[in-house]
Amino acid sequence: MVKPSKALDRVLVLEMVRVTEAAAIAASTMVGRGNEKAADHAAVEAMRAAFNTLDFDGTVVIGEGERDEAPMLYIGEKVGCGIGTGPKIDIALDPLEGTTITAKAGPNALAVLAIAEEGGLLNAPDVYMDKLAIGPGYADGLVGLDRTPTENIQALAKAKGVKPNEIIACVLDRPRHEKLIAELRSLGCGIMLIPDGDVAGVIAVTNPETTIDVYMGSGGAPEGVLAAAALKCVGGQFQGRLLFRNDDEKARARKWGVTELDRIYKLDDLVKGDAIFAATGVTDGSLLQGVKRRANGCMTTESVVMRASSGTVRWVRGEHHKN
């Protein structure tokens, strides 16, 4: 049982939705326009402005990169109007998870964030992470990154009471996953290939309506922490292992306090204690509907917000009218 955080008690859950709504609405103006940087910039500006109306002392621990590379919402940036006085909050964020998706008007683009007490979120470097996620209801340790994909599928199928060819896996559609996809298909598994947006892909394992049983493959480590925060709230299992392509990436990890480079991180390693996760759809997807522009300047949004200590999941539909 996750104990509630007094610090998070002072940060209303719905305030987090207002932050992701602001970013999603801003990004939605660039859907289908073919300009990834402009879409990301719009979301970043809106999310930062929304954060700075909140009475907390926030630190971005997973953001848009390091300060020299990202002028706003960089790792280490302070946000909130209660700096020095408000509760100390760690923030993981992706103002626009799916910049290419947004530019091409594809599915599953989201504005996403997670918050925890100071020290509650792994300060994951911007490298790749090998990820494995399943939904709730299974014995702890049923699957693991120390086993082969075949072993994990067989264990999951046995626990579910089905054959391996009845398991559906979600995998990012990338050349680096050719071997993984071939192995899964040799077992007869169904594979849902997604072009981007692996936060939504991981969360999909918790929703029976998606029919996705497992998420496998590598993607961004920061997105892994965000997805882990969602699973911490609703249940499920997640493992992640950082992947390094060169010595520069290893040095970056050490800079942010990561010393065990081969470690397999479990859910409680990535997200400690209480946490709040919020996401708003930018484009339509498996998790949320995107921003819609209605008559008379009205816009509608669909969001989800979760809290680990209560296990509460709220689905929020917003109507935004021009003043």
C-alpha positions as CSV (number, residue, x, y, z in Angstrom):
1,M,0.0,0.0,0.0
2,V,1.4,3.4,-1.0
3,K,1.2,6.0,1.8
4,P,-0.3,9.3,0.8
5,S,2.2,12.2,0.5
6,K,1.5,15.4,2.5
7,A,3.4,17.3,-0.1
8,L,1.1,16.0,-2.9
9,D,-1.9,16.7,-0.8
10,R,-1.2,20.4,-1.3
11,V,-1.1,20.0,-5.0
12,L,-4.6,19.3,-6.2
13,V,-4.9,16.5,-8.6
14,L,-7.0,18.5,-11.0
15,E,-4.3,21.2,-11.2
16,M,-2.1,18.7,-12.9
17,V,-4.8,18.2,-15.5
18,R,-5.0,21.9,-16.1
19,V,-1.2,21.8,-16.9
20,T,-1.5,19.0,-19.4
21,E,-4.7,20.5,-20.9
22,A,-2.8,23.8,-21.6
23,A,0.1,22.0,-23.3
24,A,-2.2,19.8,-25.4
25,I,-4.4,22.7,-26.6
26,A,-1.3,24.7,-27.6
27,A,0.2,21.7,-29.4
28,S,-3.0,21.0,-31.2
29,T,-2.7,24.2,-33.2
30,M,0.2,22.5,-35.0
31,V,-1.4,19.1,-35.7
32,G,-0.7,18.1,-39.3
33,R,1.4,21.2,-40.1
34,G,4.6,19.2,-40.5
35,N,6.6,21.3,-38.1
36,E,7.8,19.2,-35.1
37,K,9.8,21.9,-33.5
38,A,7.0,24.4,-33.6
39,A,4.6,21.9,-32.1
40,D,7.0,21.0,-29.3
41,H,7.7,24.7,-28.6
42,A,4.1,25.5,-28.3
43,A,3.5,22.7,-25.8
44,V,6.6,23.6,-23.7
45,E,5.6,27.3,-23.5
46,A,2.1,26.5,-22.4
47,M,3.1,23.8,-19.8
48,R,5.8,26.1,-18.3
49,A,3.3,29.0,-17.9
50,A,0.7,26.7,-16.3
51,F,3.3,25.3,-13.8
52,N,4.2,28.8,-12.8
53,T,0.7,29.5,-11.5
54,L,0.9,26.7,-8.9
55,D,2.0,27.1,-5.3
56,F,4.8,24.6,-5.1
57,D,8.6,24.4,-5.3
58,G,9.0,22.2,-8.3
59,T,12.1,20.8,-9.9
60,V,12.1,19.2,-13.4
61,V,14.0,15.9,-13.0
62,I,13.0,14.6,-16.4
63,G,12.4,17.2,-19.1
64,E,13.4,18.6,-22.5
65,G,17.1,17.8,-22.0
66,E,20.0,19.7,-20.4
67,R,20.0,23.4,-20.0
68,D,22.3,24.2,-22.9
69,E,20.1,22.1,-25.2
70,A,16.6,23.2,-24.0
71,P,15.9,26.8,-23.0
72,M,12.7,25.8,-21.2
73,L,11.7,22.9,-19.0
74,Y,15.2,21.6,-18.9
75,I,16.4,19.1,-16.3
76,G,17.0,21.0,-13.1
77,E,14.8,23.9,-13.9
78,K,12.7,25.3,-11.1
79,V,9.0,25.9,-11.7
80,G,6.0,27.0,-9.6
81,C,5.3,30.2,-7.8
82,G,6.2,28.7,-4.4
83,I,9.9,28.3,-4.8
84,G,11.5,28.3,-1.4
85,T,8.1,28.2,0.4
86,G,5.9,25.6,-1.2
87,P,6.1,21.8,-1.0
88,K,9.1,20.4,-2.8
89,I,8.0,18.4,-5.8
90,D,9.9,16.4,-8.5
91,I,8.5,16.6,-11.9
92,A,8.8,14.3,-14.9
93,L,7.3,15.7,-18.1
94,D,6.9,15.4,-21.8
95,P,4.9,18.4,-23.0
96,L,4.4,16.7,-26.3
97,E,5.0,12.9,-26.3
98,G,4.9,12.3,-30.1
99,T,6.2,15.4,-31.9
100,T,6.4,13.5,-35.2
101,I,2.9,12.1,-34.6
102,T,1.6,15.6,-34.1
103,A,3.3,17.0,-37.2
104,K,1.8,14.2,-39.3
105,A,-1.6,14.1,-37.5
106,G,-1.0,10.5,-36.4
107,P,-2.6,8.8,-33.3
108,N,-1.6,8.8,-29.6
109,A,0.1,12.1,-29.2
110,L,-0.1,13.2,-25.6
111,A,0.9,15.9,-23.1
112,V,2.1,14.0,-20.1
113,L,3.5,14.6,-16.6
114,A,4.1,12.9,-13.3
115,I,4.9,14.3,-10.0
116,A,6.2,12.9,-6.7
117,E,7.8,14.2,-3.5
118,E,11.4,15.3,-3.8
119,G,13.6,12.3,-4.6
120,G,10.6,10.2,-5.7
121,L,11.4,9.9,-9.4
122,L,14.5,8.3,-11.0
123,N,16.5,11.0,-12.7
124,A,16.8,9.0,-15.9
125,P,19.2,10.3,-18.5
126,D,18.1,10.9,-22.0
127,V,19.2,7.5,-23.4
128,Y,17.3,4.4,-24.5
129,M,15.7,2.0,-22.1
130,D,14.8,-1.6,-22.7
131,K,11.2,-1.9,-21.4
132,L,8.8,-4.7,-20.3
133,A,5.3,-4.0,-19.0
134,I,2.3,-6.1,-18.2
135,G,-1.0,-5.2,-16.6
136,P,-2.3,-5.9,-13.1
137,G,-3.5,-9.2,-11.7
138,Y,-0.3,-11.3,-12.2
139,A,2.2,-12.7,-9.7
140,D,5.1,-10.4,-9.0
141,G,8.1,-11.3,-11.1
142,L,6.1,-13.3,-13.7
143,V,8.1,-11.7,-16.5
144,G,11.5,-10.1,-16.5
145,L,14.2,-8.5,-18.6
146,D,16.6,-11.2,-17.5
147,R,14.6,-13.7,-19.6
148,T,14.1,-14.0,-23.3
149,P,11.0,-12.7,-25.1
150,T,9.9,-16.3,-25.7
151,E,10.2,-17.2,-22.0
152,N,8.2,-14.1,-21.1
153,I,5.5,-14.8,-23.6
154,Q,5.2,-18.4,-22.5
155,A,5.0,-17.4,-18.8
156,L,2.4,-14.8,-19.5
157,A,0.3,-17.1,-21.6
158,K,0.4,-19.8,-18.9
159,A,-0.7,-17.3,-16.3
160,K,-3.5,-16.0,-18.5
161,G,-4.6,-19.6,-19.3
162,V,-4.2,-19.2,-23.1
163,K,-1.7,-20.3,-25.8
164,P,1.2,-18.1,-26.7
165,N,-0.4,-17.3,-30.1
166,E,-3.3,-15.7,-28.2
167,I,-1.0,-13.1,-26.6
168,I,-0.9,-9.6,-28.2
169,A,2.3,-7.5,-27.7
170,C,2.8,-3.8,-28.4
171,V,6.1,-2.8,-29.9
172,L,7.5,0.4,-31.4
173,D,7.8,0.1,-35.2
174,R,11.6,0.6,-35.4
175,P,14.3,-1.2,-37.4
176,R,16.0,-2.1,-34.1
177,H,13.1,-4.3,-33.2
178,E,13.3,-6.5,-36.2
179,K,14.7,-9.5,-34.2
180,L,12.2,-9.0,-31.4
181,I,9.3,-8.9,-33.9
182,A,10.5,-12.0,-35.7
183,E,10.8,-13.9,-32.4
184,L,7.3,-12.9,-31.3
185,R,5.8,-13.9,-34.7
186,S,7.6,-17.2,-34.5
187,L,5.4,-17.9,-31.5
188,G,2.3,-16.8,-33.4
189,C,1.8,-13.7,-31.2
190,G,-0.2,-10.8,-32.5
191,I,1.8,-7.6,-32.6
192,M,0.5,-4.1,-32.5
193,L,3.1,-1.9,-34.0
194,I,3.0,1.8,-33.0
195,P,4.9,4.5,-34.9
196,D,5.6,6.5,-31.7
197,G,4.3,7.3,-28.3
198,D,5.4,4.5,-26.1
199,V,4.0,6.1,-22.9
200,A,0.5,5.3,-24.3
201,G,1.8,1.9,-25.5
202,V,2.9,0.9,-22.0
203,I,-0.3,2.2,-20.3
204,A,-2.4,0.3,-22.8
205,V,-1.4,-3.0,-21.0
206,T,-3.6,-1.9,-18.1
207,N,-6.7,-1.4,-20.2
208,P,-8.5,-4.7,-21.2
209,E,-10.3,-2.8,-24.0
210,T,-7.0,-2.4,-25.9
211,T,-6.5,-6.2,-25.9
212,I,-2.7,-5.6,-25.4
213,D,-1.1,-8.0,-23.0
214,V,2.5,-6.9,-22.9
215,Y,4.7,-4.1,-24.0
216,M,8.2,-5.0,-25.2
217,G,11.2,-3.2,-26.7
218,S,13.3,-0.1,-26.3
219,G,12.4,3.5,-26.2
220,G,13.3,6.7,-24.4
221,A,14.3,6.3,-20.7
222,P,12.4,9.5,-19.6
223,E,9.2,8.1,-21.2
224,G,9.9,4.9,-19.2
225,V,9.7,6.8,-15.9
226,L,6.5,8.6,-17.0
227,A,4.9,5.3,-18.0
228,A,6.0,3.7,-14.7
229,A,4.4,6.4,-12.8
230,A,1.1,5.6,-14.4
231,L,1.5,1.9,-13.7
232,K,2.3,2.7,-10.1
233,C,-1.1,4.3,-9.8
234,V,-3.3,1.7,-11.5
235,G,-1.3,-1.5,-11.0
236,G,0.8,-3.6,-13.3
237,Q,4.5,-4.5,-13.6
238,F,7.2,-2.6,-15.3
239,Q,11.0,-3.3,-15.7
240,G,13.5,-1.0,-17.4
241,R,17.2,-1.3,-18.2
242,L,19.2,1.6,-19.5
243,L,20.9,1.1,-22.9
244,F,24.0,3.0,-23.8
245,R,25.3,3.4,-27.3
246,N,28.6,5.1,-26.4
247,D,30.8,6.4,-23.6
248,D,29.2,9.9,-23.8
249,E,25.9,8.4,-22.9
250,K,27.4,6.5,-20.0
251,A,29.0,9.8,-18.8
252,R,25.6,11.5,-19.0
253,A,24.1,8.8,-16.9
254,R,26.8,9.2,-14.2
255,K,26.3,13.0,-14.2
256,W,22.7,12.4,-13.1
257,G,23.7,9.9,-10.4
258,V,23.2,6.7,-12.2
259,T,26.1,4.4,-11.3
260,E,24.8,0.9,-11.9
261,L,24.7,1.0,-15.7
262,D,23.4,-2.6,-16.1
263,R,20.8,-2.5,-13.4
264,I,17.2,-3.7,-14.1
265,Y,14.9,-1.1,-12.5
266,K,11.5,-2.2,-11.2
267,L,8.5,-0.1,-10.7
268,D,9.4,1.0,-7.1
269,D,12.9,1.8,-8.2
270,L,11.7,4.2,-10.8
271,V,8.9,5.8,-8.8
272,K,9.2,5.8,-5.0
273,G,6.2,6.5,-2.8
274,D,3.2,8.4,-3.8
275,A,2.8,9.9,-7.3
276,I,0.4,11.6,-9.5
277,F,0.2,11.0,-13.3
278,A,-1.7,13.1,-15.7
279,A,-2.1,13.1,-19.5
280,T,-4.2,14.9,-22.1
281,G,-4.7,13.8,-25.6
282,V,-3.4,15.9,-28.4
283,T,-4.5,13.6,-31.2
284,D,-6.9,10.7,-31.0
285,G,-5.5,7.5,-29.6
286,S,-6.0,4.2,-27.7
287,L,-5.8,6.0,-24.4
288,L,-7.5,9.4,-25.0
289,Q,-9.3,11.5,-27.6
290,G,-7.4,14.5,-29.0
291,V,-8.3,18.2,-28.8
292,K,-11.4,19.0,-30.8
293,R,-12.4,22.5,-32.0
294,R,-16.1,23.0,-31.9
295,A,-18.5,25.8,-32.9
296,N,-18.1,29.3,-31.4
297,G,-14.5,28.8,-30.5
298,C,-15.1,26.0,-28.0
299,M,-12.5,23.3,-27.6
300,T,-12.9,20.0,-25.9
301,T,-10.1,17.9,-24.3
302,E,-10.0,14.4,-22.8
303,S,-7.6,13.7,-19.9
304,V,-6.8,11.1,-17.4
305,V,-5.3,11.7,-13.9
306,M,-4.2,9.0,-11.4
307,R,-2.9,8.9,-7.9
308,A,-0.8,6.0,-6.5
309,S,-1.8,6.3,-2.8
310,S,-5.6,6.1,-3.5
311,G,-5.5,4.1,-6.7
312,T,-8.0,6.6,-8.1
313,V,-8.3,7.1,-11.8
314,R,-10.3,10.1,-13.1
315,W,-11.3,10.6,-16.7
316,V,-11.8,14.3,-17.3
317,R,-13.6,15.8,-20.3
318,G,-13.0,19.6,-20.5
319,E,-14.8,22.3,-22.5
320,H,-12.8,25.4,-23.0
321,H,-14.6,28.5,-24.1
322,K,-12.9,31.7,-25.3
323,N,-13.4,34.6,-22.9
